[in-house]
Amino acid sequence: MKQLSLILILSTFAFGFITTKNHNFFVSVAEVDYFPVKKEIQVALKIFTDDLESAIQKDGKRLYLDTSTEIENADDYIKKYLDKNFQLRTDNKLQPLDYIGKEYNDDATWIYFKYSNLPKKPKAITIKNTVIIAVHSKQTNMTHFRENRTLVSSSNLGKSHSTMIIKL
């Protein structure tokens, strides 16, 4: 039994998180990739689908994500949610989020978006990641920042600490 628990813990760290129907931990994983030559940051965000649904429903809209009755404009609501809860600033200037899309994988949703036309050489990039925190106060948002696919910084963001600053 101890070996199985260790495998689950190691798998959680290695793969972001394990999906289960009724999870009792609250975590997301954000892979943030900065490409200076392209002046672009690409983000892949993995969230439990039911948590994302609950967070958006808290704002008054039920999306029925990953079901045959998913509402037609679910992506618009997801983008609106991300605009408020995943913000990126370069040298203190808020950058507009360009939503690309989503895909479902078991009980999780991968959301893809980017920030384009960034300044040529920003001194700092600030990431504020508050996804799901309004629904689950124990939410942990693991956020990994890479430059040209090389890890620069990682932070576990949550209710008491939701922002990371990367000095370039």
Secondary structure as the mmCIF struct_conf table of DSSP 4:
data_model
#
loop_
_struct_conf.conf_type_id
_struct_conf.id
_struct_conf.beg_label_comp_id
_struct_conf.beg_label_asym_id
_struct_conf.beg_label_seq_id
_struct_conf.end_label_comp_id
_struct_conf.end_label_asym_id
_struct_conf.end_label_seq_id
HELX_RH_AL_P HELX_RH_AL_P1 LYS A 2 PHE A 15
BEND BEND1 GLY A 16 GLY A 16
BEND BEND2 LYS A 21 ASN A 22
BEND BEND3 ASN A 24 PHE A 25
STRN STRN1 VAL A 27 PHE A 35
TURN_TY1_P TURN_TY1_P1 PRO A 36 LYS A 39
STRN STRN2 GLU A 40 PHE A 48
HELX_RH_AL_P HELX_RH_AL_P2 THR A 49 LYS A 58
TURN_TY1_P TURN_TY1_P2 ASP A 59 GLY A 60
TURN_TY1_P TURN_TY1_P3 LEU A 65 ASP A 66
BEND BEND4 THR A 67 THR A 67
TURN_TY1_P TURN_TY1_P4 SER A 68 THR A 69
TURN_TY1_P TURN_TY1_P5 GLU A 72 ASN A 73
HELX_RH_AL_P HELX_RH_AL_P3 ALA A 74 ASN A 85
STRN STRN3 PHE A 86 THR A 90
TURN_TY1_P TURN_TY1_P6 ASP A 91 ASN A 92
STRN STRN4 LYS A 93 LEU A 94
HELX_LH_PP_P HELX_LH_PP_P1 GLN A 95 LEU A 97
STRN STRN5 ASP A 98 ASN A 105
TURN_TY1_P TURN_TY1_P7 ASP A 106 ASP A 107
STRN STRN6 ALA A 108 TYR A 115
BEND BEND5 ASN A 117 ASN A 117
BEND BEND6 LYS A 120 LYS A 121
BEND BEND7 LYS A 123 LYS A 123
STRN STRN7 ALA A 124 ASN A 129
TURN_TY1_P TURN_TY1_P8 VAL A 131 VAL A 135
TURN_TY1_P TURN_TY1_P9 SER A 137 LYS A 138
STRN STRN8 THR A 140 GLU A 147
TURN_TY1_P TURN_TY1_P10 ASN A 148 ARG A 149
STRN STRN9 THR A 150 LEU A 157
BEND BEND8 LYS A 159 SER A 160
STRN STRN10 THR A 163 LYS A 167
#
